[in-house]
Amino acid sequence: MYSNDEVNWFLEELSTSPAQLRLLDLSLGRLLKKAAADAEDWRMLCTDDQARQISEWLTKSIHDDAAWLKSLDDFGRPRKLMKFTTVAQIEKEAAKTLQKAARRPPTPSMMIAQARP
């Protein structure tokens, strides 16, 4: 039997802040906890690389104050996260956003931050 405690620990290990942990729980955590509740091995739903990519995407979204973070459902959850029904869907969105960011030229503030030791 698998438990939500295991999923919570996994998410906490990925998390860099309380805000990001909440988003991880609403997206990846929601799917992993559903699998655990259905007595499935939730660890088989997501590779470590997928989890890290999703975590990076959420961190970047918070840092960039992404517009989708303000579009909430009646329970205060970002609608974008609630629409995902598979890890692959979340990973695809994460990859798309991170690839766009990588192609964007650096801003002056990014260059200053990179120049600091």
N, CA, C and O atoms as CSV, one atom per row, in Angstrom:
chain,resi,resn,atom,element,x,y,z
A,1,MET,N,N,0.844,-1.189,0.000
A,1,MET,CA,C,0.000,0.000,0.000
A,1,MET,C,C,0.886,1.248,0.000
A,1,MET,O,O,1.896,1.310,0.701
A,2,TYR,N,N,0.495,2.216,-0.783
A,2,TYR,CA,C,1.242,3.457,-0.908
A,2,TYR,C,C,0.487,4.559,-0.183
A,2,TYR,O,O,-0.737,4.513,-0.059
A,3,SER,N,N,1.229,5.547,0.294
A,3,SER,CA,C,0.572,6.568,1.099
A,3,SER,C,C,0.866,7.980,0.599
A,3,SER,O,O,1.842,8.231,-0.108
A,4,ASN,N,N,-0.015,8.879,0.996
A,4,ASN,CA,C,0.181,10.295,0.689
A,4,ASN,C,C,1.430,10.836,1.375
A,4,ASN,O,O,2.047,11.780,0.881
A,5,ASP,N,N,1.809,10.247,2.513
A,5,ASP,CA,C,3.014,10.702,3.209
A,5,ASP,C,C,4.248,10.535,2.335
A,5,ASP,O,O,5.126,11.398,2.325
A,6,GLU,N,N,4.319,9.421,1.597
A,6,GLU,CA,C,5.441,9.196,0.691
A,6,GLU,C,C,5.455,10.251,-0.411
A,6,GLU,O,O,6.507,10.790,-0.755
A,7,VAL,N,N,4.281,10.537,-0.958
A,7,VAL,CA,C,4.170,11.549,-2.018
A,7,VAL,C,C,4.556,12.913,-1.457
A,7,VAL,O,O,5.294,13.660,-2.098
A,8,ASN,N,N,4.065,13.239,-0.273
A,8,ASN,CA,C,4.393,14.529,0.347
A,8,ASN,C,C,5.901,14.681,0.536
A,8,ASN,O,O,6.458,15.745,0.268
A,9,TRP,N,N,6.553,13.628,0.993
A,9,TRP,CA,C,8.007,13.665,1.181
A,9,TRP,C,C,8.710,13.902,-0.156
A,9,TRP,O,O,9.631,14.714,-0.240
A,10,PHE,N,N,8.276,13.197,-1.194
A,10,PHE,CA,C,8.849,13.350,-2.532
A,10,PHE,C,C,8.721,14.794,-3.011
A,10,PHE,O,O,9.678,15.362,-3.538
A,11,LEU,N,N,7.547,15.385,-2.829
A,11,LEU,CA,C,7.314,16.762,-3.259
A,11,LEU,C,C,8.160,17.745,-2.448
A,11,LEU,O,O,8.694,18.705,-3.002
A,12,GLU,N,N,8.281,17.512,-1.156
A,12,GLU,CA,C,9.092,18.394,-0.310
A,12,GLU,C,C,10.554,18.364,-0.735
A,12,GLU,O,O,11.241,19.384,-0.668
A,13,GLU,N,N,11.030,17.210,-1.167
A,13,GLU,CA,C,12.413,17.098,-1.641
A,13,GLU,C,C,12.628,17.919,-2.914
A,13,GLU,O,O,13.723,18.434,-3.139
A,14,LEU,N,N,11.610,18.044,-3.733
A,14,LEU,CA,C,11.698,18.822,-4.976
A,14,LEU,C,C,11.541,20.316,-4.747
A,14,LEU,O,O,12.032,21.131,-5.528
A,15,SER,N,N,10.869,20.656,-3.696
A,15,SER,CA,C,10.428,22.027,-3.473
A,15,SER,C,C,11.545,22.971,-3.063
A,15,SER,O,O,12.487,22.596,-2.366
A,16,THR,N,N,11.407,24.225,-3.525
A,16,THR,CA,C,12.362,25.262,-3.151
A,16,THR,C,C,11.724,26.346,-2.276
A,16,THR,O,O,12.427,27.202,-1.739
A,17,SER,N,N,10.395,26.312,-2.133
A,17,SER,CA,C,9.704,27.314,-1.320
A,17,SER,C,C,8.309,26.803,-0.992
A,17,SER,O,O,7.808,25.895,-1.655
A,18,PRO,N,N,7.678,27.381,0.028
A,18,PRO,CA,C,6.302,26.991,0.339
A,18,PRO,C,C,5.341,27.244,-0.832
A,18,PRO,O,O,4.441,26.441,-1.076
A,19,ALA,N,N,5.526,28.344,-1.549
A,19,ALA,CA,C,4.652,28.648,-2.686
A,19,ALA,C,C,4.814,27.595,-3.782
A,19,ALA,O,O,3.832,27.153,-4.379
A,20,GLN,N,N,6.045,27.204,-4.038
A,20,GLN,CA,C,6.280,26.197,-5.067
A,20,GLN,C,C,5.756,24.840,-4.615
A,20,GLN,O,O,5.211,24.091,-5.426
A,21,LEU,N,N,5.911,24.513,-3.346
A,21,LEU,CA,C,5.393,23.251,-2.815
A,21,LEU,C,C,3.882,23.167,-3.013
A,21,LEU,O,O,3.357,22.112,-3.369
A,22,ARG,N,N,3.194,24.260,-2.786
A,22,ARG,CA,C,1.739,24.279,-2.991
A,22,ARG,C,C,1.405,23.977,-4.445
A,22,ARG,O,O,0.506,23.183,-4.723
A,23,LEU,N,N,2.124,24.605,-5.378
A,23,LEU,CA,C,1.870,24.373,-6.802
A,23,LEU,C,C,2.235,22.941,-7.197
A,23,LEU,O,O,1.529,22.318,-7.991
A,24,LEU,N,N,3.320,22.424,-6.654
A,24,LEU,CA,C,3.691,21.027,-6.911
A,24,LEU,C,C,2.592,20.088,-6.425
A,24,LEU,O,O,2.239,19.125,-7.107
A,25,ASP,N,N,2.060,20.375,-5.249
A,25,ASP,CA,C,1.011,19.530,-4.677
A,25,ASP,C,C,-0.261,19.584,-5.525
A,25,ASP,O,O,-0.926,18.565,-5.710
A,26,LEU,N,N,-0.602,20.769,-6.039
A,26,LEU,CA,C,-1.812,20.915,-6.848
A,26,LEU,C,C,-1.688,20.287,-8.239
A,26,LEU,O,O,-2.696,19.978,-8.874
A,27,SER,N,N,-0.472,20.102,-8.701
A,27,SER,CA,C,-0.271,19.562,-10.043
A,27,SER,C,C,0.207,18.114,-9.965
A,27,SER,O,O,-0.595,17.182,-10.019
A,28,LEU,N,N,1.494,17.940,-9.839
A,28,LEU,CA,C,2.085,16.607,-9.786
A,28,LEU,C,C,1.576,15.818,-8.578
A,28,LEU,O,O,1.231,14.642,-8.694
A,29,GLY,N,N,1.534,16.469,-7.434
A,29,GLY,CA,C,1.085,15.787,-6.219
A,29,GLY,C,C,-0.331,15.256,-6.320
A,29,GLY,O,O,-0.625,14.158,-5.849
A,30,ARG,N,N,-1.204,16.030,-6.932
A,30,ARG,CA,C,-2.598,15.598,-7.097
A,30,ARG,C,C,-2.668,14.284,-7.874
A,30,ARG,O,O,-3.421,13.381,-7.508
A,31,LEU,N,N,-1.886,14.181,-8.942
A,31,LEU,CA,C,-1.904,12.967,-9.755
A,31,LEU,C,C,-1.248,11.786,-9.036
A,31,LEU,O,O,-1.733,10.657,-9.107
A,32,LEU,N,N,-0.142,12.060,-8.345
A,32,LEU,CA,C,0.551,10.988,-7.628
A,32,LEU,C,C,-0.282,10.482,-6.446
A,32,LEU,O,O,-0.312,9.282,-6.173
A,33,LYS,N,N,-0.950,11.392,-5.755
A,33,LYS,CA,C,-1.794,10.989,-4.619
A,33,LYS,C,C,-3.013,10.196,-5.081
A,33,LYS,O,O,-3.471,9.292,-4.382
A,34,LYS,N,N,-3.530,10.531,-6.245
A,34,LYS,CA,C,-4.653,9.762,-6.799
A,34,LYS,C,C,-4.198,8.333,-7.082
A,34,LYS,O,O,-4.917,7.379,-6.784
A,35,ALA,N,N,-3.008,8.186,-7.654
A,35,ALA,CA,C,-2.480,6.849,-7.919
A,35,ALA,C,C,-2.280,6.077,-6.618
A,35,ALA,O,O,-2.615,4.896,-6.530
A,36,ALA,N,N,-1.730,6.756,-5.606
A,36,ALA,CA,C,-1.519,6.102,-4.313
A,36,ALA,C,C,-2.847,5.662,-3.705
A,36,ALA,O,O,-2.938,4.574,-3.138
A,37,ALA,N,N,-3.873,6.496,-3.818
A,37,ALA,CA,C,-5.188,6.164,-3.275
A,37,ALA,C,C,-5.810,4.976,-4.011
A,37,ALA,O,O,-6.594,4.217,-3.442
A,38,ASP,N,N,-5.447,4.833,-5.282
A,38,ASP,CA,C,-5.953,3.710,-6.085
A,38,ASP,C,C,-5.060,2.470,-5.951
A,38,ASP,O,O,-5.195,1.511,-6.711
A,39,ALA,N,N,-4.148,2.505,-4.972
A,39,ALA,CA,C,-3.215,1.411,-4.690
A,39,ALA,C,C,-2.274,1.143,-5.859
A,39,ALA,O,O,-1.810,0.016,-6.033
A,40,GLU,N,N,-1.991,2.161,-6.655
A,40,GLU,CA,C,-1.014,2.044,-7.732
A,40,GLU,C,C,0.341,2.500,-7.199
A,40,GLU,O,O,0.422,3.232,-6.213
A,41,ASP,N,N,1.390,2.059,-7.863
A,41,ASP,CA,C,2.726,2.508,-7.492
A,41,ASP,C,C,2.947,3.872,-8.131
A,41,ASP,O,O,3.306,3.961,-9.305
A,42,TRP,N,N,2.735,4.926,-7.367
A,42,TRP,CA,C,2.813,6.291,-7.878
A,42,TRP,C,C,4.193,6.615,-8.418
A,42,TRP,O,O,4.326,7.489,-9.275
A,43,ARG,N,N,5.219,5.934,-7.940
A,43,ARG,CA,C,6.588,6.208,-8.401
A,43,ARG,C,C,6.786,5.838,-9.865
A,43,ARG,O,O,7.729,6.303,-10.506
A,44,MET,N,N,5.900,5.005,-10.392
A,44,MET,CA,C,6.005,4.593,-11.793
A,44,MET,C,C,5.386,5.625,-12.742
A,44,MET,O,O,5.554,5.521,-13.957
A,45,LEU,N,N,4.682,6.603,-12.208
A,45,LEU,CA,C,4.024,7.618,-13.045
A,45,LEU,C,C,4.968,8.726,-13.490
A,45,LEU,O,O,4.679,9.445,-14.447
A,46,CYS,N,N,6.081,8.863,-12.808
A,46,CYS,CA,C,6.912,10.044,-13.011
A,46,CYS,C,C,8.383,9.716,-12.782
A,46,CYS,O,O,8.750,9.160,-11.747
A,47,THR,N,N,9.217,10.063,-13.753
A,47,THR,CA,C,10.654,9.893,-13.559
A,47,THR,C,C,11.196,11.067,-12.743
A,47,THR,O,O,10.534,12.095,-12.602
A,48,ASP,N,N,12.382,10.905,-12.219
A,48,ASP,CA,C,13.014,12.005,-11.480
A,48,ASP,C,C,13.239,13.203,-12.399
A,48,ASP,O,O,13.075,14.349,-11.980
A,49,ASP,N,N,13.616,12.938,-13.652
A,49,ASP,CA,C,13.831,14.034,-14.608
A,49,ASP,C,C,12.540,14.799,-14.880
A,49,ASP,O,O,12.550,16.029,-14.945
A,50,GLN,N,N,11.429,14.081,-15.041
A,50,GLN,CA,C,10.146,14.747,-15.242
A,50,GLN,C,C,9.799,15.611,-14.034
A,50,GLN,O,O,9.376,16.758,-14.181
A,51,ALA,N,N,9.978,15.060,-12.856
A,51,ALA,CA,C,9.656,15.792,-11.629
A,51,ALA,C,C,10.510,17.054,-11.503
A,51,ALA,O,O,10.006,18.114,-11.133
A,52,ARG,N,N,11.803,16.938,-11.811
A,52,ARG,CA,C,12.686,18.112,-11.740
A,52,ARG,C,C,12.282,19.173,-12.762
A,52,ARG,O,O,12.296,20.366,-12.459
A,53,GLN,N,N,11.927,18.746,-13.959
A,53,GLN,CA,C,11.523,19.707,-14.987
A,53,GLN,C,C,10.240,20.435,-14.566
A,53,GLN,O,O,10.129,21.649,-14.741
A,54,ILE,N,N,9.301,19.715,-14.029
A,54,ILE,CA,C,8.059,20.326,-13.558
A,54,ILE,C,C,8.361,21.297,-12.416
A,54,ILE,O,O,7.807,22.395,-12.360
A,55,SER,N,N,9.232,20.885,-11.518
A,55,SER,CA,C,9.622,21.745,-10.400
A,55,SER,C,C,10.283,23.034,-10.899
A,55,SER,O,O,9.975,24.121,-10.409
A,56,GLU,N,N,11.190,22.912,-11.873
A,56,GLU,CA,C,11.850,24.093,-12.444
A,56,GLU,C,C,10.833,25.026,-13.102
A,56,GLU,O,O,10.911,26.245,-12.951
A,57,TRP,N,N,9.893,24.453,-13.822
A,57,TRP,CA,C,8.855,25.259,-14.476
A,57,TRP,C,C,8.058,26.054,-13.447
A,57,TRP,O,O,7.812,27.245,-13.636
A,58,LEU,N,N,7.658,25.403,-12.368
A,58,LEU,CA,C,6.870,26.095,-11.347
A,58,LEU,C,C,7.693,27.184,-10.659
A,58,LEU,O,O,7.174,28.262,-10.371
A,59,THR,N,N,8.958,26.913,-10.397
A,59,THR,CA,C,9.836,27.920,-9.803
A,59,THR,C,C,9.942,29.128,-10.730
A,59,THR,O,O,9.829,30.271,-10.286
A,60,LYS,N,N,10.158,28.871,-12.012
A,60,LYS,CA,C,10.268,29.955,-12.990
A,60,LYS,C,C,8.960,30.726,-13.088
A,60,LYS,O,O,8.973,31.954,-13.178
A,61,SER,N,N,7.851,30.035,-13.073
A,61,SER,CA,C,6.543,30.695,-13.148
A,61,SER,C,C,6.327,31.629,-11.969
A,61,SER,O,O,5.805,32.731,-12.133
A,62,ILE,N,N,6.724,31.195,-10.787
A,62,ILE,CA,C,6.614,32.048,-9.593
A,62,ILE,C,C,7.542,33.246,-9.739
A,62,ILE,O,O,7.137,34.383,-9.499
A,63,HIS,N,N,8.777,32.993,-10.129
A,63,HIS,CA,C,9.766,34.068,-10.282
A,63,HIS,C,C,9.312,35.105,-11.303
A,63,HIS,O,O,9.477,36.306,-11.094
A,64,ASP,N,N,8.732,34.627,-12.422
A,64,ASP,CA,C,8.279,35.521,-13.492
A,64,ASP,C,C,6.891,36.098,-13.240
A,64,ASP,O,O,6.397,36.900,-14.032
A,65,ASP,N,N,6.263,35.690,-12.139
A,65,ASP,CA,C,4.893,36.105,-11.822
A,65,ASP,C,C,3.973,35.856,-13.021
A,65,ASP,O,O,3.253,36.746,-13.474
A,66,ALA,N,N,4.022,34.621,-13.515
A,66,ALA,CA,C,3.248,34.220,-14.691
A,66,ALA,C,C,1.769,34.555,-14.526
A,66,ALA,O,O,1.191,34.381,-13.453
A,67,ALA,N,N,1.183,35.030,-15.596
A,67,ALA,CA,C,-0.230,35.452,-15.571
A,67,ALA,C,C,-1.156,34.317,-15.156
A,67,ALA,O,O,-2.157,34.554,-14.480
A,68,TRP,N,N,-0.835,33.087,-15.549
A,68,TRP,CA,C,-1.729,31.968,-15.240
A,68,TRP,C,C,-1.848,31.724,-13.734
A,68,TRP,O,O,-2.812,31.101,-13.289
A,69,LEU,N,N,-0.900,32.196,-12.956
A,69,LEU,CA,C,-0.979,32.031,-11.501
A,69,LEU,C,C,-2.121,32.835,-10.885
A,69,LEU,O,O,-2.553,32.561,-9.765
A,70,LYS,N,N,-2.601,33.824,-11.622
A,70,LYS,CA,C,-3.684,34.683,-11.111
A,70,LYS,C,C,-5.072,34.243,-11.575
A,70,LYS,O,O,-6.082,34.762,-11.101
A,71,SER,N,N,-5.119,33.292,-12.495
A,71,SER,CA,C,-6.400,32.768,-12.976
A,71,SER,C,C,-6.780,31.575,-12.104
A,71,SER,O,O,-6.306,30.459,-12.317
A,72,LEU,N,N,-7.642,31.826,-11.120
A,72,LEU,CA,C,-7.951,30.832,-10.093
A,72,LEU,C,C,-9.371,30.297,-10.209
A,72,LEU,O,O,-10.270,30.981,-10.699
A,73,ASP,N,N,-9.557,29.069,-9.752
A,73,ASP,CA,C,-10.906,28.512,-9.678
A,73,ASP,C,C,-11.565,28.970,-8.371
A,73,ASP,O,O,-10.991,29.767,-7.629
A,74,ASP,N,N,-12.752,28.472,-8.099
A,74,ASP,CA,C,-13.499,28.887,-6.902
A,74,ASP,C,C,-12.816,28.489,-5.591
A,74,ASP,O,O,-13.170,28.989,-4.523
A,75,PHE,N,N,-11.840,27.590,-5.681
A,75,PHE,CA,C,-11.135,27.137,-4.489
A,75,PHE,C,C,-9.758,27.792,-4.339
A,75,PHE,O,O,-8.975,27.416,-3.467
A,76,GLY,N,N,-9.472,28.778,-5.203
A,76,GLY,CA,C,-8.208,29.495,-5.130
A,76,GLY,C,C,-7.033,28.759,-5.758
A,76,GLY,O,O,-5.877,29.079,-5.481
A,77,ARG,N,N,-7.324,27.777,-6.601
A,77,ARG,CA,C,-6.273,26.993,-7.254
A,77,ARG,C,C,-6.077,27.493,-8.689
A,77,ARG,O,O,-7.055,27.814,-9.365
A,78,PRO,N,N,-4.847,27.564,-9.155
A,78,PRO,CA,C,-4.631,27.970,-10.551
A,78,PRO,C,C,-5.315,27.001,-11.517
A,78,PRO,O,O,-5.069,25.795,-11.491
A,79,ARG,N,N,-6.175,27.556,-12.363
A,79,ARG,CA,C,-6.928,26.729,-13.313
A,79,ARG,C,C,-6.014,25.887,-14.195
A,79,ARG,O,O,-6.322,24.734,-14.497
A,80,LYS,N,N,-4.901,26.462,-14.603
A,80,LYS,CA,C,-3.969,25.770,-15.488
A,80,LYS,C,C,-3.538,24.435,-14.883
A,80,LYS,O,O,-3.461,23.430,-15.591
A,81,LEU,N,N,-3.259,24.418,-13.589
A,81,LEU,CA,C,-2.790,23.192,-12.948
A,81,LEU,C,C,-3.898,22.162,-12.801
A,81,LEU,O,O,-3.642,20.958,-12.825
A,82,MET,N,N,-5.114,22.631,-12.651
A,82,MET,CA,C,-6.217,21.717,-12.411
A,82,MET,C,C,-6.678,21.000,-13.681
A,82,MET,O,O,-7.385,19.996,-13.604
A,83,LYS,N,N,-6.283,21.509,-14.840
A,83,LYS,CA,C,-6.715,20.887,-16.097
A,83,LYS,C,C,-5.891,19.647,-16.451
A,83,LYS,O,O,-6.333,18.823,-17.251
A,84,PHE,N,N,-4.704,19.508,-15.867
A,84,PHE,CA,C,-3.833,18.387,-16.214
A,84,PHE,C,C,-4.362,17.082,-15.631
A,84,PHE,O,O,-4.741,17.012,-14.463
A,85,THR,N,N,-4.378,16.049,-16.475
A,85,THR,CA,C,-4.831,14.729,-16.010
A,85,THR,C,C,-3.734,13.678,-16.092
A,85,THR,O,O,-3.919,12.546,-15.647
A,86,THR,N,N,-2.579,14.054,-16.666
A,86,THR,CA,C,-1.442,13.127,-16.729
A,86,THR,C,C,-0.140,13.887,-16.460
A,86,THR,O,O,-0.061,15.101,-16.646
A,87,VAL,N,N,0.859,13.155,-16.026
A,87,VAL,CA,C,2.178,13.743,-15.813
A,87,VAL,C,C,2.736,14.226,-17.150
A,87,VAL,O,O,3.396,15.263,-17.212
A,88,ALA,N,N,2.471,13.476,-18.214
A,88,ALA,CA,C,2.969,13.861,-19.545
A,88,ALA,C,C,2.443,15.230,-19.965
A,88,ALA,O,O,3.166,16.004,-20.593
A,89,GLN,N,N,1.200,15.535,-19.627
A,89,GLN,CA,C,0.630,16.853,-19.950
A,89,GLN,C,C,1.365,17.960,-19.201
A,89,GLN,O,O,1.677,19.004,-19.774
A,90,ILE,N,N,1.636,17.730,-17.937
A,90,ILE,CA,C,2.357,18.729,-17.142
A,90,ILE,C,C,3.769,18.898,-17.693
A,90,ILE,O,O,4.250,20.019,-17.851
A,91,GLU,N,N,4.424,17.787,-17.983
A,91,GLU,CA,C,5.787,17.836,-18.506
A,91,GLU,C,C,5.834,18.587,-19.838
A,91,GLU,O,O,6.759,19.363,-20.076
A,92,LYS,N,N,4.861,18.368,-20.694
A,92,LYS,CA,C,4.819,19.055,-21.990
A,92,LYS,C,C,4.712,20.567,-21.803
A,92,LYS,O,O,5.404,21.329,-22.478
A,93,GLU,N,N,3.851,20.996,-20.891
A,93,GLU,CA,C,3.705,22.425,-20.604
A,93,GLU,C,C,4.992,22.994,-20.020
A,93,GLU,O,O,5.418,24.089,-20.387
A,94,ALA,N,N,5.605,22.244,-19.112
A,94,ALA,CA,C,6.858,22.685,-18.503
A,94,ALA,C,C,7.948,22.831,-19.563
A,94,ALA,O,O,8.660,23.834,-19.593
A,95,ALA,N,N,8.072,21.840,-20.421
A,95,ALA,CA,C,9.100,21.876,-21.461
A,95,ALA,C,C,8.887,23.048,-22.405
A,95,ALA,O,O,9.838,23.734,-22.778
A,96,LYS,N,N,7.643,23.276,-22.787
A,96,LYS,CA,C,7.326,24.376,-23.704
A,96,LYS,C,C,7.737,25.719,-23.092
A,96,LYS,O,O,8.371,26.538,-23.757
A,97,THR,N,N,7.384,25.935,-21.853
A,97,THR,CA,C,7.692,27.199,-21.177
A,97,THR,C,C,9.201,27.364,-20.980
A,97,THR,O,O,9.744,28.442,-21.225
A,98,LEU,N,N,9.869,26.314,-20.545
A,98,LEU,CA,C,11.309,26.402,-20.307
A,98,LEU,C,C,12.082,26.592,-21.609
A,98,LEU,O,O,13.098,27.287,-21.625
A,99,GLN,N,N,11.621,25.989,-22.690
A,99,GLN,CA,C,12.282,26.174,-23.989
A,99,GLN,C,C,12.124,27.606,-24.487
A,99,GLN,O,O,13.068,28.189,-25.021
A,100,LYS,N,N,10.942,28.167,-24.314
A,100,LYS,CA,C,10.725,29.571,-24.698
A,100,LYS,C,C,11.659,30.483,-23.912
A,100,LYS,O,O,12.255,31.403,-24.472
A,101,ALA,N,N,11.782,30.228,-22.627
A,101,ALA,CA,C,12.636,31.051,-21.771
A,101,ALA,C,C,14.099,30.945,-22.193
A,101,ALA,O,O,14.836,31.930,-22.148
A,102,ALA,N,N,14.515,29.754,-22.599
A,102,ALA,CA,C,15.910,29.559,-23.002
A,102,ALA,C,C,16.230,30.299,-24.306
A,102,ALA,O,O,17.376,30.693,-24.525
A,103,ARG,N,N,15.238,30.488,-25.163
A,103,ARG,CA,C,15.451,31.181,-26.436
A,103,ARG,C,C,15.406,32.694,-26.292
A,103,ARG,O,O,15.901,33.424,-27.150
A,104,ARG,N,N,14.807,33.161,-25.198
A,104,ARG,CA,C,14.678,34.588,-24.966
A,104,ARG,C,C,16.025,35.195,-24.613
A,104,ARG,O,O,16.766,34.626,-23.811
A,105,PRO,N,N,16.359,36.353,-25.205
A,105,PRO,CA,C,17.639,36.987,-24.835
A,105,PRO,C,C,17.611,37.428,-23.372
A,105,PRO,O,O,16.555,37.782,-22.848
A,106,PRO,N,N,18.769,37.406,-22.715
A,106,PRO,CA,C,18.804,37.785,-21.294
A,106,PRO,C,C,18.508,39.275,-21.107
A,106,PRO,O,O,18.893,40.114,-21.922
A,107,THR,N,N,17.822,39.572,-20.024
A,107,THR,CA,C,17.536,40.956,-19.667
A,107,THR,C,C,18.740,41.520,-18.921
A,107,THR,O,O,19.569,40.754,-18.430
A,108,PRO,N,N,18.855,42.848,-18.826
A,108,PRO,CA,C,19.984,43.421,-18.071
A,108,PRO,C,C,20.066,42.894,-16.641
A,108,PRO,O,O,21.165,42.642,-16.145
A,109,SER,N,N,18.935,42.722,-15.971
A,109,SER,CA,C,18.970,42.225,-14.594
A,109,SER,C,C,19.486,40.793,-14.538
A,109,SER,O,O,20.157,40.414,-13.579
A,110,MET,N,N,19.175,39.986,-15.568
A,110,MET,CA,C,19.693,38.623,-15.618
A,110,MET,C,C,21.204,38.626,-15.796
A,110,MET,O,O,21.907,37.819,-15.187
A,111,MET,N,N,21.708,39.538,-16.638
A,111,MET,CA,C,23.145,39.614,-16.883
A,111,MET,C,C,23.893,40.050,-15.635
A,111,MET,O,O,24.988,39.558,-15.365
A,112,ILE,N,N,23.311,40.973,-14.866
A,112,ILE,CA,C,23.930,41.432,-13.617
A,112,ILE,C,C,23.970,40.286,-12.623
A,112,ILE,O,O,24.988,40.063,-11.967
A,113,ALA,N,N,22.844,39.542,-12.505
A,113,ALA,CA,C,22.786,38.430,-11.565
A,113,ALA,C,C,23.801,37.347,-11.936
A,113,ALA,O,O,24.414,36.747,-11.053
A,114,GLN,N,N,23.984,37.093,-13.231
A,114,GLN,CA,C,24.944,36.073,-13.670
A,114,GLN,C,C,26.377,36.523,-13.438
A,114,GLN,O,O,27.257,35.684,-13.249
A,115,ALA,N,N,26.632,37.826,-13.449
A,115,ALA,CA,C,27.981,38.343,-13.281
A,115,ALA,C,C,28.442,38.332,-11.834
A,115,ALA,O,O,29.641,38.385,-11.560
A,116,ARG,N,N,27.491,38.262,-10.907
A,116,ARG,CA,C,27.850,38.249,-9.484
A,116,ARG,C,C,28.487,36.921,-9.110
A,116,ARG,O,O,28.061,35.868,-9.585
A,117,PRO,N,N,29.515,36.970,-8.255
A,117,PRO,CA,C,30.187,35.722,-7.830
A,117,PRO,C,C,29.345,34.908,-6.890
A,117,PRO,O,O,29.770,33.841,-6.448
